[in-house]
Amino acid sequence: MSMIDKIYKQVEERNPGEKEFHQAVKEVLESVEPVLDKHPEFVSAKILDRIVEPERQIMFRVPWMDDNGEVHVNRGFRVQFNSAIGPYKGGLRFHPSVYLGIIKFLGFEQIFKNALTGLAMGGGKGGSDFDPKGKSDAEVMRFCHSFMNELYRYIGPDTDVPAGDIGVGAREIGYMFGQYRKVVNRFEGVFTGKGPEWGGSLGRPEATGYGLVYFTQEMLKDDGKDLKGKTVTISGSGNVAQFALDKCLQLGAKVVTLSDSSGTIYDPEGIDRDKFEYVMELKNIRRGRIEEYAEEYGVEYVDRGVPWVYECDIALPCATQNEIDGKDAQTLVDNGVTAVGEGANMPSTPEAMDIFLESGILFGPAKAANAGGVSVSGLEMAQNSQRVPWSFEEVDSKLQNIMKNIYAATSQQAKKYGKEKNFVLGANVAGFMKVAKAMLDQGLI
């Protein structure tokens, strides 16, 4: 049995039932295997054995009361995975599907994603199985305050800086930051994704979606192509999907799909600027379902449908993990897709990823393609440290440069190891090398 197989088997045995975490670890281990031949010092220091084990796992109860006076108890999580290159950094997810395995998968991915940005950020993730959907603002506030009454002990601007994720937007971050500030009696940059009036960065809401499109544009450019005039399918209709759509419109592409957990809309004429504004109001203010778009504009809606059955040049999965399976991937390839950029975290199953790579299409993996959000979070941390806000244009310019650099590093490592345009290998190796060297330099900790 090879060393990689032994480590993976150990991960499975130590973390039973955590299939998303197993999947994320396997992808990285397989990618970095050729690195070990050139760097035997990583083997002797057991870097891989250490990097797959979180530095700290925190799980706690979160009691809260609904508007009818009934008490509920949810679970809260924070996995502080690796701090070799900086404070733990990663979002909080509030969703019924959350359990320790999903938080560990997200935290593990975050290690390498954050390393790719070139900023001093380690990897962590957290959240709860609380579902904010259908809850009143008062109920969400009570939950967030209770959640922070425990989490505050483990975070801080130089220790661990959470952000948002699925189910955690500006409202939730505001409630949590307010409680943190009250409990510790300090105003400090402990959260990112804050409101611009109280320490947040301009450009942070747009960052993940914009960064995804910037990375996809870099892939296309290197292949002699462009986004202008291309047909794009996008899944999801939350923050990442919304701003990926916005940037696609700016660059002259035609987006024909959006989705949510209920189903998918298909608008063959394209979602133009007016329709985009309708989506923003529908999802962010009214918190409605995407089916209402189909009713408003008289377009196709498929209950429980997915966007990947429609012909497109570019696909941008922006919803959730493992949303594209092998069948979906093959359908996309058969229908002539030329590029896939992952806006969500690990939205393609291993089978889907293999199909994309074997087909020769351009494939931007999540840890590289969706790193724009955490990149601007890092810029927000810098602004908080300086007590100086930057303009939207300044932040967006820095974001574009970071995404170009991520693409360059990813592409360079892919070529170095004889897998040109295999950006999965390139991203994993580029991120791993930075973290592994830091761990080696700091000794056995």
Order of alpha helices (4+ residues) and beta strands (2+ residues): alpha-alpha-alpha-alpha-beta-beta-beta-alpha-beta-alpha-beta-alpha-alpha-beta-alpha-beta-beta-alpha-alpha-beta-beta-alpha-beta-alpha-beta-alpha-alpha-alpha-alpha
